């Protein structure tokens, strides 16, 4: 095995669910408020996934009050508390950048396998 992969294996202690582009995720991030840490959910569609190992990043897009919001997360970030897969999507592309030009229901319409993923 490559030495770099052995070192990366030591640093990847968290287990994340297997998700793909087109899936709807709920990413719970840690936000410090005073002396407490609050979990803030960001729920949206994965429009891009790039990299491998410790260097994996993914982009999540959601529509909030009619405005599109995208957020890029490193997979192995200490800010991420957990990732939940809300719905599996079935898409034919690796990057869903075309959703940026869609408005309303067309922006959230992705064919799904009609299976809701339960929280494990």
Biopython code that builds the backbone (N, CA, C, O; Angstrom):
import numpy as np
from Bio.PDB.StructureBuilder import StructureBuilder

atoms = [
    (1, "UNK", "N", (0.838, -1.172, 0.000)),
    (1, "UNK", "CA", (0.000, 0.000, 0.000)),
    (1, "UNK", "C", (0.891, 1.247, 0.000)),
    (1, "UNK", "O", (1.984, 1.241, 0.567)),
    (2, "UNK", "N", (0.425, 2.280, -0.622)),
    (2, "UNK", "CA", (1.153, 3.528, -0.706)),
    (2, "UNK", "C", (1.301, 4.155, 0.683)),
    (2, "UNK", "O", (0.367, 4.105, 1.484)),
    (3, "UNK", "N", (2.453, 4.737, 0.971)),
    (3, "UNK", "CA", (2.695, 5.329, 2.289)),
    (3, "UNK", "C", (1.723, 6.472, 2.578)),
    (3, "UNK", "O", (1.284, 6.651, 3.714)),
    (4, "UNK", "N", (1.395, 7.234, 1.550)),
    (4, "UNK", "CA", (0.467, 8.344, 1.728)),
    (4, "UNK", "C", (-0.923, 7.850, 2.144)),
    (4, "UNK", "O", (-1.581, 8.464, 2.984)),
    (5, "UNK", "N", (-1.357, 6.749, 1.555)),
    (5, "UNK", "CA", (-2.672, 6.198, 1.904)),
    (5, "UNK", "C", (-2.691, 5.652, 3.330)),
    (5, "UNK", "O", (-3.722, 5.710, 4.000)),
    (6, "UNK", "N", (-1.561, 5.122, 3.798)),
    (6, "UNK", "CA", (-1.486, 4.630, 5.178)),
    (6, "UNK", "C", (-1.629, 5.793, 6.159)),
    (6, "UNK", "O", (-2.329, 5.681, 7.165)),
    (7, "UNK", "N", (-0.965, 6.909, 5.861)),
    (7, "UNK", "CA", (-1.054, 8.087, 6.720)),
    (7, "UNK", "C", (-2.459, 8.673, 6.680)),
    (7, "UNK", "O", (-2.992, 9.067, 7.718)),
    (8, "UNK", "N", (-3.068, 8.736, 5.494)),
    (8, "UNK", "CA", (-4.421, 9.269, 5.360)),
    (8, "UNK", "C", (-5.429, 8.417, 6.118)),
    (8, "UNK", "O", (-6.403, 8.940, 6.660)),
    (9, "UNK", "N", (-5.202, 7.108, 6.159)),
    (9, "UNK", "CA", (-6.122, 6.208, 6.851)),
    (9, "UNK", "C", (-6.149, 6.502, 8.350)),
    (9, "UNK", "O", (-7.186, 6.348, 8.995)),
    (10, "UNK", "N", (-5.008, 6.926, 8.906)),
    (10, "UNK", "CA", (-4.961, 7.271, 10.324)),
    (10, "UNK", "C", (-5.764, 8.530, 10.632)),
    (10, "UNK", "O", (-6.341, 8.647, 11.713)),
    (11, "UNK", "N", (-5.807, 9.473, 9.690)),
    (11, "UNK", "CA", (-6.478, 10.744, 9.922)),
    (11, "UNK", "C", (-7.966, 10.712, 9.592)),
    (11, "UNK", "O", (-8.706, 11.596, 10.024)),
    (12, "UNK", "N", (-8.413, 9.730, 8.848)),
    (12, "UNK", "CA", (-9.841, 9.641, 8.515)),
    (12, "UNK", "C", (-10.521, 8.731, 9.524)),
    (12, "UNK", "O", (-10.725, 7.544, 9.267)),
    (13, "UNK", "N", (-10.864, 9.286, 10.654)),
    (13, "UNK", "CA", (-11.463, 8.500, 11.715)),
    (13, "UNK", "C", (-12.988, 8.463, 11.608)),
    (13, "UNK", "O", (-13.615, 7.490, 12.026)),
    (14, "UNK", "N", (-13.589, 9.524, 11.047)),
    (14, "UNK", "CA", (-15.046, 9.578, 10.958)),
    (14, "UNK", "C", (-15.535, 8.711, 9.812)),
    (14, "UNK", "O", (-14.875, 8.577, 8.782)),
    (15, "UNK", "N", (-16.697, 8.130, 10.014)),
    (15, "UNK", "CA", (-17.348, 7.353, 8.973)),
    (15, "UNK", "C", (-18.452, 8.203, 8.364)),
    (15, "UNK", "O", (-19.324, 8.708, 9.072)),
    (16, "UNK", "N", (-18.409, 8.356, 7.056)),
    (16, "UNK", "CA", (-19.423, 9.121, 6.355)),
    (16, "UNK", "C", (-20.213, 8.190, 5.448)),
    (16, "UNK", "O", (-19.668, 7.207, 4.946)),
    (17, "UNK", "N", (-21.496, 8.490, 5.230)),
    (17, "UNK", "CA", (-22.287, 7.633, 4.346)),
    (17, "UNK", "C", (-21.809, 7.780, 2.903)),
    (17, "UNK", "O", (-21.231, 8.799, 2.526)),
    (18, "UNK", "N", (-22.057, 6.762, 2.119)),
    (18, "UNK", "CA", (-21.711, 6.813, 0.704)),
    (18, "UNK", "C", (-22.775, 7.640, -0.008)),
    (18, "UNK", "O", (-23.956, 7.291, 0.015)),
    (19, "UNK", "N", (-22.364, 8.720, -0.633)),
    (19, "UNK", "CA", (-23.299, 9.559, -1.378)),
    (19, "UNK", "C", (-22.690, 9.920, -2.717)),
    (19, "UNK", "O", (-21.473, 9.889, -2.900)),
    (20, "UNK", "N", (-23.569, 10.263, -3.648)),
    (20, "UNK", "CA", (-23.158, 10.596, -5.008)),
    (20, "UNK", "C", (-23.736, 11.942, -5.395)),
    (20, "UNK", "O", (-24.503, 12.549, -4.648)),
    (21, "UNK", "N", (-23.353, 12.393, -6.575)),
    (21, "UNK", "CA", (-23.920, 13.612, -7.126)),
    (21, "UNK", "C", (-25.390, 13.360, -7.423)),
    (21, "UNK", "O", (-25.742, 12.319, -7.979)),
    (22, "UNK", "N", (-26.244, 14.297, -7.060)),
    (22, "UNK", "CA", (-27.680, 14.158, -7.246)),
    (22, "UNK", "C", (-28.420, 13.784, -5.973)),
    (22, "UNK", "O", (-29.641, 13.926, -5.909)),
    (23, "UNK", "N", (-27.709, 13.312, -4.961)),
    (23, "UNK", "CA", (-28.341, 12.971, -3.690)),
    (23, "UNK", "C", (-28.653, 14.241, -2.901)),
    (23, "UNK", "O", (-27.958, 15.249, -3.026)),
    (24, "UNK", "N", (-29.693, 14.181, -2.100)),
    (24, "UNK", "CA", (-30.027, 15.284, -1.196)),
    (24, "UNK", "C", (-29.427, 14.967, 0.162)),
    (24, "UNK", "O", (-29.724, 13.929, 0.754)),
    (25, "UNK", "N", (-28.584, 15.861, 0.650)),
    (25, "UNK", "CA", (-27.878, 15.655, 1.911)),
    (25, "UNK", "C", (-28.300, 16.676, 2.944)),
    (25, "UNK", "O", (-28.748, 17.775, 2.618)),
    (26, "UNK", "N", (-28.144, 16.284, 4.207)),
    (26, "UNK", "CA", (-28.236, 17.225, 5.315)),
    (26, "UNK", "C", (-26.876, 17.186, 6.002)),
    (26, "UNK", "O", (-26.501, 16.186, 6.614)),
    (27, "UNK", "N", (-26.145, 18.295, 5.890)),
    (27, "UNK", "CA", (-24.818, 18.404, 6.476)),
    (27, "UNK", "C", (-24.949, 19.221, 7.749)),
    (27, "UNK", "O", (-25.361, 20.380, 7.704)),
    (28, "UNK", "N", (-24.605, 18.629, 8.878)),
    (28, "UNK", "CA", (-24.677, 19.324, 10.160)),
    (28, "UNK", "C", (-23.286, 19.847, 10.503)),
    (28, "UNK", "O", (-22.352, 19.071, 10.705)),
    (29, "UNK", "N", (-23.159, 21.174, 10.567)),
    (29, "UNK", "CA", (-21.868, 21.803, 10.832)),
    (29, "UNK", "C", (-21.868, 22.403, 12.230)),
    (29, "UNK", "O", (-22.911, 22.798, 12.752)),
    (30, "UNK", "N", (-20.689, 22.463, 12.824)),
    (30, "UNK", "CA", (-20.523, 23.024, 14.157)),
    (30, "UNK", "C", (-20.321, 24.533, 14.037)),
    (30, "UNK", "O", (-19.495, 24.999, 13.253)),
    (31, "UNK", "N", (-21.089, 25.288, 14.825)),
    (31, "UNK", "CA", (-20.933, 26.737, 14.866)),
    (31, "UNK", "C", (-20.754, 27.139, 16.324)),
    (31, "UNK", "O", (-21.645, 26.916, 17.144)),
    (32, "UNK", "N", (-19.597, 27.737, 16.656)),
    (32, "UNK", "CA", (-19.395, 28.160, 18.044)),
    (32, "UNK", "C", (-20.178, 29.432, 18.346)),
    (32, "UNK", "O", (-20.118, 30.406, 17.595)),
    (33, "UNK", "N", (-20.912, 29.411, 19.454)),
    (33, "UNK", "CA", (-21.658, 30.576, 19.925)),
    (33, "UNK", "C", (-21.332, 30.764, 21.401)),
    (33, "UNK", "O", (-21.871, 30.070, 22.263)),
    (34, "UNK", "N", (-20.461, 31.692, 21.672)),
    (34, "UNK", "CA", (-20.033, 31.905, 23.054)),
    (34, "UNK", "C", (-19.217, 30.725, 23.535)),
    (34, "UNK", "O", (-18.185, 30.394, 22.951)),
    (35, "UNK", "N", (-19.681, 30.091, 24.602)),
    (35, "UNK", "CA", (-18.968, 28.925, 25.121)),
    (35, "UNK", "C", (-19.607, 27.608, 24.685)),
    (35, "UNK", "O", (-19.149, 26.534, 25.076)),
    (36, "UNK", "N", (-20.666, 27.692, 23.875)),
    (36, "UNK", "CA", (-21.353, 26.490, 23.397)),
    (36, "UNK", "C", (-21.084, 26.278, 21.912)),
    (36, "UNK", "O", (-20.647, 27.185, 21.204)),
    (37, "UNK", "N", (-21.356, 25.057, 21.462)),
    (37, "UNK", "CA", (-21.257, 24.736, 20.043)),
    (37, "UNK", "C", (-22.633, 24.289, 19.573)),
    (37, "UNK", "O", (-23.234, 23.366, 20.123)),
    (38, "UNK", "N", (-23.112, 24.972, 18.540)),
    (38, "UNK", "CA", (-24.449, 24.682, 17.997)),
    (38, "UNK", "C", (-24.285, 23.953, 16.674)),
    (38, "UNK", "O", (-23.349, 24.225, 15.922)),
    (39, "UNK", "N", (-25.202, 23.016, 16.385)),
    (39, "UNK", "CA", (-25.199, 22.308, 15.108)),
    (39, "UNK", "C", (-26.171, 23.004, 14.157)),
    (39, "UNK", "O", (-27.349, 23.173, 14.468)),
    (40, "UNK", "N", (-25.662, 23.398, 13.008)),
    (40, "UNK", "CA", (-26.470, 24.102, 12.015)),
    (40, "UNK", "C", (-26.629, 23.215, 10.780)),
    (40, "UNK", "O", (-25.629, 22.860, 10.156)),
    (41, "UNK", "N", (-27.859, 22.847, 10.412)),
    (41, "UNK", "CA", (-28.046, 21.987, 9.236)),
    (41, "UNK", "C", (-28.021, 22.787, 7.941)),
    (41, "UNK", "O", (-28.504, 23.918, 7.886)),
    (42, "UNK", "N", (-27.457, 22.189, 6.907)),
    (42, "UNK", "CA", (-27.474, 22.752, 5.554)),
    (42, "UNK", "C", (-27.943, 21.630, 4.649)),
    (42, "UNK", "O", (-27.192, 20.691, 4.386)),
    (43, "UNK", "N", (-29.178, 21.715, 4.169)),
    (43, "UNK", "CA", (-29.770, 20.638, 3.382)),
    (43, "UNK", "C", (-29.928, 21.077, 1.940)),
    (43, "UNK", "O", (-30.512, 22.121, 1.652)),
    (44, "UNK", "N", (-29.393, 20.257, 1.029)),
    (44, "UNK", "CA", (-29.493, 20.575, -0.382)),
    (44, "UNK", "C", (-29.013, 19.430, -1.250)),
    (44, "UNK", "O", (-28.722, 18.339, -0.759)),
    (45, "UNK", "N", (-28.934, 19.690, -2.548)),
    (45, "UNK", "CA", (-28.556, 18.683, -3.537)),
    (45, "UNK", "C", (-27.055, 18.771, -3.794)),
    (45, "UNK", "O", (-26.509, 19.865, -3.937)),
    (46, "UNK", "N", (-26.396, 17.629, -3.854)),
    (46, "UNK", "CA", (-24.974, 17.593, -4.192)),
    (46, "UNK", "C", (-24.857, 17.827, -5.693)),
    (46, "UNK", "O", (-25.357, 17.032, -6.489)),
    (47, "UNK", "N", (-24.191, 18.928, -6.085)),
    (47, "UNK", "CA", (-24.063, 19.214, -7.513)),
    (47, "UNK", "C", (-22.672, 18.881, -8.044)),
    (47, "UNK", "O", (-22.480, 18.816, -9.258)),
    (48, "UNK", "N", (-21.693, 18.669, -7.152)),
    (48, "UNK", "CA", (-20.347, 18.323, -7.603)),
    (48, "UNK", "C", (-19.616, 17.591, -6.493)),
    (48, "UNK", "O", (-19.839, 17.840, -5.308)),
    (49, "UNK", "N", (-18.747, 16.691, -6.895)),
    (49, "UNK", "CA", (-17.883, 15.970, -5.970)),
    (49, "UNK", "C", (-16.539, 15.829, -6.656)),
    (49, "UNK", "O", (-16.474, 15.446, -7.824)),
    (50, "UNK", "N", (-15.462, 16.134, -5.942)),
    (50, "UNK", "CA", (-14.152, 16.184, -6.578)),
    (50, "UNK", "C", (-13.087, 15.713, -5.603)),
    (50, "UNK", "O", (-13.188, 15.978, -4.405)),
    (51, "UNK", "N", (-12.081, 15.029, -6.090)),
    (51, "UNK", "CA", (-10.962, 14.593, -5.277)),
    (51, "UNK", "C", (-11.145, 13.190, -4.737)),
    (51, "UNK", "O", (-12.136, 12.514, -5.015)),
    (52, "UNK", "N", (-10.148, 12.766, -3.945)),
    (52, "UNK", "CA", (-10.211, 11.444, -3.329)),
    (52, "UNK", "C", (-9.451, 11.477, -2.010)),
    (52, "UNK", "O", (-8.587, 12.327, -1.794)),
    (53, "UNK", "N", (-9.781, 10.555, -1.150)),
    (53, "UNK", "CA", (-9.103, 10.471, 0.137)),
    (53, "UNK", "C", (-9.399, 11.659, 1.027)),
    (53, "UNK", "O", (-10.552, 12.067, 1.167)),
    (54, "UNK", "N", (-8.349, 12.219, 1.636)),
    (54, "UNK", "CA", (-8.509, 13.383, 2.497)),
    (54, "UNK", "C", (-8.854, 14.639, 1.727)),
    (54, "UNK", "O", (-9.331, 15.613, 2.309)),
    (55, "UNK", "N", (-8.622, 14.630, 0.434)),
    (55, "UNK", "CA", (-8.786, 15.820, -0.391)),
    (55, "UNK", "C", (-10.137, 15.879, -1.093)),
    (55, "UNK", "O", (-10.306, 16.659, -2.030)),
    (56, "UNK", "N", (-11.093, 15.079, -0.664)),
    (56, "UNK", "CA", (-12.412, 15.084, -1.293)),
    (56, "UNK", "C", (-13.185, 16.318, -0.858)),
    (56, "UNK", "O", (-13.277, 16.624, 0.331)),
    (57, "UNK", "N", (-13.742, 17.026, -1.842)),
    (57, "UNK", "CA", (-14.630, 18.142, -1.549)),
    (57, "UNK", "C", (-15.932, 17.931, -2.309)),
    (57, "UNK", "O", (-15.951, 17.312, -3.373)),
    (58, "UNK", "N", (-17.018, 18.451, -1.751)),
    (58, "UNK", "CA", (-18.304, 18.339, -2.429)),
    (58, "UNK", "C", (-19.054, 19.653, -2.272)),
    (58, "UNK", "O", (-18.896, 20.367, -1.283)),
    (59, "UNK", "N", (-19.876, 19.953, -3.273)),
    (59, "UNK", "CA", (-20.635, 21.192, -3.300)),
    (59, "UNK", "C", (-22.114, 20.874, -3.138)),
    (59, "UNK", "O", (-22.655, 20.024, -3.845)),
    (60, "UNK", "N", (-22.764, 21.559, -2.205)),
    (60, "UNK", "CA", (-24.184, 21.362, -1.930)),
    (60, "UNK", "C", (-24.907, 22.658, -2.278)),
    (60, "UNK", "O", (-24.465, 23.743, -1.902)),
    (61, "UNK", "N", (-26.020, 22.540, -2.998)),
    (61, "UNK", "CA", (-26.805, 23.702, -3.421)),
    (61, "UNK", "C", (-28.219, 23.594, -2.877)),
    (61, "UNK", "O", (-28.840, 22.532, -2.933)),
    (62, "UNK", "N", (-28.717, 24.702, -2.352)),
    (62, "UNK", "CA", (-30.096, 24.751, -1.898)),
    (62, "UNK", "C", (-30.707, 26.080, -2.326)),
    (62, "UNK", "O", (-29.996, 27.035, -2.640)),
    (63, "UNK", "N", (-32.028, 26.122, -2.333)),
    (63, "UNK", "CA", (-32.764, 27.339, -2.652)),
    (63, "UNK", "C", (-33.344, 27.862, -1.344)),
    (63, "UNK", "O", (-34.099, 27.157, -0.674)),
    (64, "UNK", "N", (-32.997, 29.090, -0.978)),
    (64, "UNK", "CA", (-33.481, 29.689, 0.246)),
    (64, "UNK", "C", (-34.098, 31.042, -0.068)),
    (64, "UNK", "O", (-33.413, 31.968, -0.502)),
    (65, "UNK", "N", (-35.407, 31.141, 0.158)),
    (65, "UNK", "CA", (-36.156, 32.367, -0.114)),
    (65, "UNK", "C", (-35.977, 32.826, -1.561)),
    (65, "UNK", "O", (-35.833, 34.018, -1.830)),
    (66, "UNK", "N", (-35.989, 31.872, -2.482)),
    (66, "UNK", "CA", (-35.895, 32.186, -3.900)),
    (66, "UNK", "C", (-34.491, 32.465, -4.395)),
    (66, "UNK", "O", (-34.308, 32.761, -5.576)),
    (67, "UNK", "N", (-33.507, 32.379, -3.540)),
    (67, "UNK", "CA", (-32.116, 32.655, -3.905)),
    (67, "UNK", "C", (-31.321, 31.358, -3.774)),
    (67, "UNK", "O", (-31.434, 30.653, -2.771)),
    (68, "UNK", "N", (-30.517, 31.047, -4.789)),
    (68, "UNK", "CA", (-29.700, 29.841, -4.753)),
    (68, "UNK", "C", (-28.455, 30.046, -3.905)),
    (68, "UNK", "O", (-27.752, 31.046, -4.047)),
    (69, "UNK", "N", (-28.190, 29.090, -3.022)),
    (69, "UNK", "CA", (-27.018, 29.157, -2.151)),
    (69, "UNK", "C", (-26.206, 27.887, -2.350)),
    (69, "UNK", "O", (-26.747, 26.783, -2.286)),
    (70, "UNK", "N", (-24.915, 28.040, -2.589)),
    (70, "UNK", "CA", (-24.015, 26.897, -2.714)),
    (70, "UNK", "C", (-22.961, 26.978, -1.629)),
    (70, "UNK", "O", (-22.484, 28.055, -1.273)),
    (71, "UNK", "N", (-22.613, 25.815, -1.115)),
    (71, "UNK", "CA", (-21.577, 25.753, -0.101)),
    (71, "UNK", "C", (-20.663, 24.580, -0.420)),
    (71, "UNK", "O", (-21.128, 23.490, -0.752)),
    (72, "UNK", "N", (-19.366, 24.812, -0.319)),
    (72, "UNK", "CA", (-18.366, 23.788, -0.609)),
    (72, "UNK", "C", (-17.827, 23.265, 0.718)),
    (72, "UNK", "O", (-17.389, 24.038, 1.571)),
    (73, "UNK", "N", (-17.865, 21.939, 0.882)),
    (73, "UNK", "CA", (-17.406, 21.307, 2.111)),
    (73, "UNK", "C", (-16.241, 20.368, 1.813)),
    (73, "UNK", "O", (-16.338, 19.558, 0.891)),
    (74, "UNK", "N", (-15.146, 20.449, 2.563)),
    (74, "UNK", "CA", (-14.155, 19.370, 2.536)),
    (74, "UNK", "C", (-14.713, 18.188, 3.318)),
    (74, "UNK", "O", (-15.263, 18.379, 4.402)),
    (75, "UNK", "N", (-14.587, 17.000, 2.805)),
    (75, "UNK", "CA", (-15.203, 15.833, 3.434)),
    (75, "UNK", "C", (-14.633, 15.560, 4.818)),
    (75, "UNK", "O", (-15.380, 15.202, 5.728)),
    (76, "UNK", "N", (-13.344, 15.720, 4.993)),
    (76, "UNK", "CA", (-12.700, 15.406, 6.271)),
    (76, "UNK", "C", (-12.513, 16.641, 7.141)),
    (76, "UNK", "O", (-11.559, 16.704, 7.917)),
    (77, "UNK", "N", (-13.392, 17.615, 7.030)),
    (77, "UNK", "CA", (-13.297, 18.839, 7.809)),
    (77, "UNK", "C", (-13.729, 18.584, 9.255)),
    (77, "UNK", "O", (-14.696, 17.859, 9.484)),
    (78, "UNK", "N", (-13.033, 19.164, 10.226)),
    (78, "UNK", "CA", (-13.461, 19.007, 11.617)),
    (78, "UNK", "C", (-14.735, 19.794, 11.921)),
    (78, "UNK", "O", (-15.345, 19.582, 12.970)),
    (79, "UNK", "N", (-15.149, 20.692, 11.038)),
    (79, "UNK", "CA", (-16.360, 21.482, 11.231)),
    (79, "UNK", "C", (-17.609, 20.625, 11.010)),
    (79, "UNK", "O", (-18.656, 20.902, 11.594)),
    (80, "UNK", "N", (-17.511, 19.600, 10.184)),
    (80, "UNK", "CA", (-18.658, 18.740, 9.892)),
    (80, "UNK", "C", (-18.857, 17.750, 11.036)),
    (80, "UNK", "O", (-17.966, 16.964, 11.357)),
    (81, "UNK", "N", (-20.039, 17.801, 11.643)),
    (81, "UNK", "CA", (-20.378, 16.858, 12.706)),
    (81, "UNK", "C", (-20.835, 15.532, 12.107)),
    (81, "UNK", "O", (-20.328, 14.469, 12.466)),
    (82, "UNK", "N", (-21.800, 15.608, 11.188)),
    (82, "UNK", "CA", (-22.245, 14.389, 10.509)),
    (82, "UNK", "C", (-22.946, 14.755, 9.210)),
    (82, "UNK", "O", (-23.349, 15.898, 8.992)),
    (83, "UNK", "N", (-23.077, 13.748, 8.356)),
    (83, "UNK", "CA", (-23.745, 13.903, 7.070)),
    (83, "UNK", "C", (-24.855, 12.872, 7.008)),
    (83, "UNK", "O", (-24.627, 11.691, 7.269)),
    (84, "UNK", "N", (-26.062, 13.316, 6.661)),
    (84, "UNK", "CA", (-27.202, 12.411, 6.530)),
    (84, "UNK", "C", (-27.699, 12.461, 5.094)),
    (84, "UNK", "O", (-27.860, 13.540, 4.524)),
    (85, "UNK", "N", (-27.943, 11.297, 4.511)),
    (85, "UNK", "CA", (-28.519, 11.222, 3.177)),
    (85, "UNK", "C", (-30.026, 11.227, 3.332)),
    (85, "UNK", "O", (-30.600, 10.303, 3.908)),
    (86, "UNK", "N", (-30.675, 12.274, 2.816)),
    (86, "UNK", "CA", (-32.122, 12.411, 2.929)),
    (86, "UNK", "C", (-32.808, 11.656, 1.805)),
    (86, "UNK", "O", (-33.780, 10.937, 2.035)),
    (87, "UNK", "N", (-32.300, 11.820, 0.582)),
    (87, "UNK", "CA", (-32.930, 11.206, -0.582)),
    (87, "UNK", "C", (-31.856, 10.886, -1.616)),
    (87, "UNK", "O", (-30.941, 11.678, -1.840)),
    (88, "UNK", "N", (-31.974, 9.738, -2.231)),
    (88, "UNK", "CA", (-31.059, 9.348, -3.298)),
    (88, "UNK", "C", (-31.575, 9.905, -4.619)),
    (88, "UNK", "O", (-32.774, 9.847, -4.895)),
    (89, "UNK", "N", (-30.683, 10.438, -5.426)),
    (89, "UNK", "CA", (-31.060, 10.968, -6.729)),
    (89, "UNK", "C", (-30.450, 10.136, -7.836)),
    (89, "UNK", "O", (-29.412, 9.501, -7.651)),
    (90, "UNK", "N", (-31.095, 10.143, -8.978)),
    (90, "UNK", "CA", (-30.610, 9.387, -10.117)),
    (90, "UNK", "C", (-30.347, 10.379, -11.247)),
    (90, "UNK", "O", (-31.283, 10.892, -11.860)),
    (91, "UNK", "N", (-29.083, 10.643, -11.517)),
    (91, "UNK", "CA", (-28.707, 11.610, -12.538)),
    (91, "UNK", "C", (-27.736, 10.955, -13.511)),
    (91, "UNK", "O", (-27.134, 9.922, -13.218)),
    (92, "UNK", "N", (-27.600, 11.580, -14.674)),
    (92, "UNK", "CA", (-26.731, 11.034, -15.713)),
    (92, "UNK", "C", (-25.469, 11.862, -15.924)),
    (92, "UNK", "O", (-24.744, 11.649, -16.896)),
    (93, "UNK", "N", (-25.203, 12.794, -15.032)),
    (93, "UNK", "CA", (-24.042, 13.656, -15.187)),
    (93, "UNK", "C", (-23.206, 13.654, -13.907)),
    (93, "UNK", "O", (-23.711, 13.378, -12.818)),
    (94, "UNK", "N", (-21.919, 13.967, -14.061)),
    (94, "UNK", "CA", (-21.026, 14.023, -12.913)),
    (94, "UNK", "C", (-21.103, 15.370, -12.203)),
    (94, "UNK", "O", (-20.861, 15.449, -10.999)),
    (95, "UNK", "N", (-21.435, 16.419, -12.930)),
    (95, "UNK", "CA", (-21.569, 17.758, -12.360)),
    (95, "UNK", "C", (-22.930, 18.312, -12.749)),
    (95, "UNK", "O", (-23.308, 18.256, -13.919)),
    (96, "UNK", "N", (-23.659, 18.839, -11.800)),
    (96, "UNK", "CA", (-25.005, 19.340, -12.055)),
    (96, "UNK", "C", (-25.034, 20.868, -12.051)),
    (96, "UNK", "O", (-25.906, 21.478, -11.431)),
    (97, "UNK", "N", (-24.081, 21.475, -12.742)),
    (97, "UNK", "CA", (-24.006, 22.929, -12.773)),
    (97, "UNK", "C", (-25.177, 23.550, -13.524)),
    (97, "UNK", "O", (-25.441, 24.743, -13.375)),
    (98, "UNK", "N", (-25.875, 22.765, -14.319)),
    (98, "UNK", "CA", (-27.012, 23.299, -15.061)),
    (98, "UNK", "C", (-28.153, 23.694, -14.122)),
    (98, "UNK", "O", (-29.048, 24.436, -14.529)),
    (99, "UNK", "N", (-28.141, 23.216, -12.880)),
    (99, "UNK", "CA", (-29.189, 23.590, -11.921)),
    (99, "UNK", "C", (-29.098, 25.059, -11.521)),
    (99, "UNK", "O", (-30.060, 25.621, -10.998)),
    (100, "UNK", "N", (-27.951, 25.681, -11.762)),
    (100, "UNK", "CA", (-27.795, 27.094, -11.426)),
    (100, "UNK", "C", (-28.707, 27.971, -12.271)),
    (100, "UNK", "O", (-29.125, 29.040, -11.826)),
    (101, "UNK", "N", (-29.015, 27.536, -13.470)),
    (101, "UNK", "CA", (-29.865, 28.319, -14.351)),
    (101, "UNK", "C", (-31.345, 28.017, -14.209)),
    (101, "UNK", "O", (-32.171, 28.684, -14.830)),
    (102, "UNK", "N", (-31.691, 27.034, -13.411)),
    (102, "UNK", "CA", (-33.091, 26.646, -13.241)),
    (102, "UNK", "C", (-33.738, 27.449, -12.119)),
    (102, "UNK", "O", (-33.072, 27.869, -11.173)),
    (103, "UNK", "N", (-35.056, 27.656, -12.243)),
    (103, "UNK", "CA", (-35.797, 28.460, -11.276)),
    (103, "UNK", "C", (-36.990, 27.657, -10.772)),
    (103, "UNK", "O", (-37.615, 26.921, -11.535)),
    (104, "UNK", "N", (-37.301, 27.798, -9.502)),
    (104, "UNK", "CA", (-38.489, 27.181, -8.916)),
    (104, "UNK", "C", (-38.398, 25.676, -8.811)),
    (104, "UNK", "O", (-37.374, 25.131, -8.398)),
    (105, "UNK", "N", (-39.485, 25.000, -9.191)),
    (105, "UNK", "CA", (-39.539, 23.541, -9.076)),
    (105, "UNK", "C", (-38.538, 22.863, -9.997)),
    (105, "UNK", "O", (-38.084, 21.756, -9.709)),
    (106, "UNK", "N", (-38.192, 23.509, -11.093)),
    (106, "UNK", "CA", (-37.243, 22.912, -12.031)),
    (106, "UNK", "C", (-35.853, 22.795, -11.413)),
    (106, "UNK", "O", (-35.060, 21.947, -11.820)),
    (107, "UNK", "N", (-35.562, 23.632, -10.444)),
    (107, "UNK", "CA", (-34.251, 23.609, -9.805)),
    (107, "UNK", "C", (-34.117, 22.452, -8.826)),
    (107, "UNK", "O", (-33.002, 22.037, -8.511)),
    (108, "UNK", "N", (-35.233, 21.928, -8.342)),
    (108, "UNK", "CA", (-35.168, 20.850, -7.359)),
    (108, "UNK", "C", (-35.620, 19.518, -7.932)),
    (108, "UNK", "O", (-35.652, 18.512, -7.224)),
    (109, "UNK", "N", (-35.967, 19.509, -9.209)),
    (109, "UNK", "CA", (-36.479, 18.282, -9.804)),
    (109, "UNK", "C", (-35.325, 17.381, -10.244)),
    (109, "UNK", "O", (-34.636, 17.673, -11.222)),
    (110, "UNK", "N", (-35.125, 16.300, -9.523)),
    (110, "UNK", "CA", (-34.135, 15.281, -9.876)),
    (110, "UNK", "C", (-34.833, 13.946, -9.710)),
    (110, "UNK", "O", (-35.479, 13.693, -8.693)),
    (111, "UNK", "N", (-34.700, 13.097, -10.713)),
    (111, "UNK", "CA", (-35.334, 11.779, -10.642)),
    (111, "UNK", "C", (-34.759, 11.027, -9.447)),
    (111, "UNK", "O", (-33.545, 11.001, -9.248)),
    (112, "UNK", "N", (-35.620, 10.429, -8.670)),
    (112, "UNK", "CA", (-35.160, 9.684, -7.504)),
    (112, "UNK", "C", (-35.578, 8.234, -7.623)),
    (112, "UNK", "O", (-36.433, 7.874, -8.432)),
    (113, "UNK", "N", (-34.964, 7.425, -6.811)),
    (113, "UNK", "CA", (-35.286, 6.000, -6.796)),
    (113, "UNK", "C", (-36.518, 5.739, -5.945)),
    (113, "UNK", "O", (-36.875, 4.586, -5.702)),
    (114, "UNK", "N", (-37.175, 6.813, -5.486)),
    (114, "UNK", "CA", (-38.375, 6.726, -4.657)),
    (114, "UNK", "C", (-38.114, 5.941, -3.371)),
    (114, "UNK", "O", (-39.012, 5.294, -2.832)),
    (115, "UNK", "N", (-36.887, 6.009, -2.894)),
    (115, "UNK", "CA", (-36.598, 5.374, -1.626)),
    (115, "UNK", "C", (-36.078, 6.437, -0.677)),
    (115, "UNK", "O", (-35.053, 7.071, -0.932)),
    (116, "UNK", "N", (-36.779, 6.621, 0.396)),
    (116, "UNK", "CA", (-36.326, 7.545, 1.419)),
    (116, "UNK", "C", (-35.313, 6.812, 2.279)),
    (116, "UNK", "O", (-35.543, 5.674, 2.686)),
    (117, "UNK", "N", (-34.214, 7.451, 2.551)),
    (117, "UNK", "CA", (-33.166, 6.832, 3.335)),
    (117, "UNK", "C", (-33.427, 7.141, 4.793)),
    (117, "UNK", "O", (-33.562, 8.307, 5.165)),
    (118, "UNK", "N", (-33.499, 6.131, 5.610)),
    (118, "UNK", "CA", (-33.747, 6.343, 7.023)),
    (118, "UNK", "C", (-32.444, 6.745, 7.703)),
    (118, "UNK", "O", (-31.355, 6.434, 7.220)),
    (119, "UNK", "N", (-32.569, 7.428, 8.808)),
    (119, "UNK", "CA", (-31.394, 7.830, 9.567)),
    (119, "UNK", "C", (-30.842, 6.614, 10.298)),
    (119, "UNK", "O", (-31.506, 6.028, 11.153)),
    (120, "UNK", "N", (-29.633, 6.254, 9.951)),
    (120, "UNK", "CA", (-29.053, 5.043, 10.520)),
    (120, "UNK", "C", (-28.272, 5.340, 11.744)),
    (120, "UNK", "O", (-27.712, 4.430, 12.355)),
]
sb = StructureBuilder()
sb.init_structure("model")
sb.init_model(0)
sb.init_chain("A")
sb.init_seg("    ")
for serial, (resi, resn, name, xyz) in enumerate(atoms, 1):
    if name == "N":
        sb.init_residue(resn, " ", resi, " ")
    sb.init_atom(name, np.array(xyz, "f"), 0.0, 1.0, " ", f" {name:<3s}", serial, name[0])
structure = sb.get_structure()
